[in-house]
């Protein structure tokens, strides 16, 4: 089932189940209110798709989770998942602009599978990980790469507003253990890989992250990017496709 968060030009955001080229409107946020419908249908062509969830507290990210990407970065990484946070103010939706800040060096895309947490999770046992997952979406862990190196840590480089696009919707029925991830910039293939190549699996990531932080419903976990060339500039468009979910597309603009 694909769950979208959308607007039609006025009022509060609404939620709907994607049914071909229509949205079956839900009575409320399905994460908290279930899947009761209102009887209304809205054509996708009339809807503005929004970020499918706004994390209540945090965006958890996993760095260096693909061996080839580690090699590209010249890093070995720890034996445990390398986790860090983005603020929820970095989140934007499909079609929203990635605003490039006036900093020196490259701003890069990192197309990633995103886990959407569906219930309070603390010290989750890896064997029970599925009980805490609402679904999956597509994410872009945008990074000011040279700022990462100059700062010696990642908070500023990865935390700018608009540096966590997600969407276009949440897929609740996905076996995410082996799905393809591709990233294009203006139609040129830049990154390609599969979640089967992740160093740390989804169960391991959820168990590890929830041992550090309490994960709240709506929090998201970006699980790492495959290897590839990552730079983009003003006026270009980044398209990230994950098999079984869809495509997240965002233009880039200078701030």
N, C-alpha and C positions, 0 to 999 in steps of 0.2 A: 504494500500500500504506500502510495506517495502522498505526503502531507505538505501542503504549501501554506505559507503565510502571505497574505496579499491585501491590496487595497484597490478600490475602484474610484479613487479621486476625492473621497470625503469620508469623514468618520474614522473610527479606530480601525486598526488592522483586524482582518478576519482570517479564519483558517478554513481550508477546504481539502477534500480528497481529489486528487487528480484523476479524472476519468476521461481518457482520450483528450479531446480538445475543450473540455469543460472542467469546472471546479464544483464539486458537490459541497455546498457550504455547511460547515459544522457549527454547532450551537456555541462552542467555546474552544478554548485551547485544549486540544485533545490530551496533552500531557497531564492535565489536571481535571478535565471535565469529561473525558471519554469521547466516544465517536458518534454521539447523537447528532443527527442532521436536522436542518431547518426546512428542508423541502425545496430550497432555492438552488438553482444552478447558475453559475456565472461563466460565460465563455472565457477561455484563457486569453483570447485576443483583447478582451476588455479589462483584464486584470493586470495590475502592476505587482509582479512578484517581489517580495521583500526577503530580507534575511530570514530563513525559515525558523530561526530561534534567536533570541537575544539572551546570552548567558546571564543568569542571575548574579553570578559572582566572578567567573573567570573563564579564560581560555587557556587550557593546558596544552602545551606543545611538547613533542618529542623530537629532539635533534639527533642528527647523524644516525638514523635508523635503517639506512640502506648501505651496504658495504661499498658499492661503487660511489655513492655520494660522499661517504667518509674519505675515500681515496681522492676524490676531486678536491675536497677541502683540505687535504693534507693532515687529517686528524685520525687518531685511533679511537678516541671516545672511551668512556668507562665501560665496565662489564655489565652494569645495570643501565636501565633506560636513562638517558640524559633529558631531564624534564625542566621546563621553564614556563613562565606565564606571560600572556599578553593581557592587557586590560580589555574589558568588554566593550569599551569605547572604540576599539579597533575594528569591531565587526561592522561590515556593510553587506548589502545583498547583491543579487545578480543584476547586472547592468549599471550598478553604481560605480562611480569613478574611483580609481585608486589615485590618491593625491600624492604626488612625488614631492617630498620636502626639499628645500634648498640646501642640500648637503653635498659634499664632495663624494665622487665615486659612484659605484653601481647600485641601482635598486633592482632586486631580482625577484622572480616568482619562484614559489615552491608549491607545486600542486600536490595535494595530500587528501587521503581518506580521513574524514572527520567522524568521530563517534559522538553521538548525542546521548547524554546521560538522562535517564528517565526517572530515577528515584534517588533518594539520599544514599550515598555510598561511602562507607568508611571501613577501612581494613577488609576489603572484599577478598574472599578466597578466589583464586583463579578458576577453580572448578565451577563457581557460581556466577561468572562474569556476565552471562547472558541475561540474568535477572535484572541487571542495572542499565541495560542498553535500550533506549527508546528507538533508535534507528541510526542511519548514517546519512551524511551529506558530503558535498565536495567543498574543499577549502583551499585557500591560497595563503600560505605563510609568507607574506611579503616581507622582505628584509633589505635594509640598507647595508649591503655587505661590507663596504669599507668602513662604515661606522662601527660595525661589530669588531673589526680588528683594531681600530683606533681606540675604542672605549675599553677593550679588554673584557667586556661582558655584553649581554645581548638585549638588555631591557629597552634602551632607547632605539636601537637599530630595528627591533621587531615590534615595537609598541606604538608607533605613530598611529594616529587616527587613520582609518581606512586600510590598515595593513593586515586585516583578517577578513577578506571577502569569503562568504559561504553561500551555498545554494546549489541548484535552484529550489530544491525542496528536500524533505527528509524521506528516505526510503526505509520503511520499517521491516521489510521482508527481504533481507539480503544476506547471503553467505559471503562475508567480506574477506574470507581467508585467502582468496586467489582471484582478484579482479584487476583488470588492466587500468593503469592510470597514464594518461597522455596529456601533455601540455603543448599548446601552440601559441606563437606570437605572430599576429597578422598572417595566420595560415601556415607558418613555418613550424615544423615539429622541433621542439626544444628538449623535451624530457619524455621518457617512456619507461615503464616498468610495471611490476605487478606487486600487489600486497603480499604475495607468496614469498617475496624477497626481503620482507622486513626482518631485521635482526631480532627485534623484540616483538612478540605476537600481541594481538589485541588483548587476550586474557592477562598476559604478563603486564602489559601497560596499565590496564585498569587496576589490577592488584597493587602494583607499585605506586601509582599516583594516589590511590585512595588510602594508602598507608601514610602518605605525607600530608595530604589535604582532604578534608571532607568534600566530596563532590556533591553538588546540589542538582536537582532536576533542571535541565536546560543548560547546564555547563557542557562544554564541548572539549574534545581532545583531538588535536591535530597529530597524526601518527607518523609524520616524517615524509620526506620527498625522495623519489628516485633520482638517479644521477641525470645530468644534462646541463645545457647552457642556459643561464638564468636571467640575463639582463633584458630590461625593456625601458622604453623612454616615452616621453610625452607624445600622445597621439596614437600610440600603438594599443592593440587590444589583446588581452590574455584570455585564452580559452582552455579550460581544464575539463577533461572528460573522464569520468570513472564508469567503467562497465557496470551496468545494472542500476545506475543512478541517473546520470545525465550530464549535461555540460553547464559549467559555471563560466560566464563571460563577463569581463570587466574591462572598460577602457581605462587608459592611464592619462592623467592630466598633471601638468605642473601646478603646484600649489601657489 
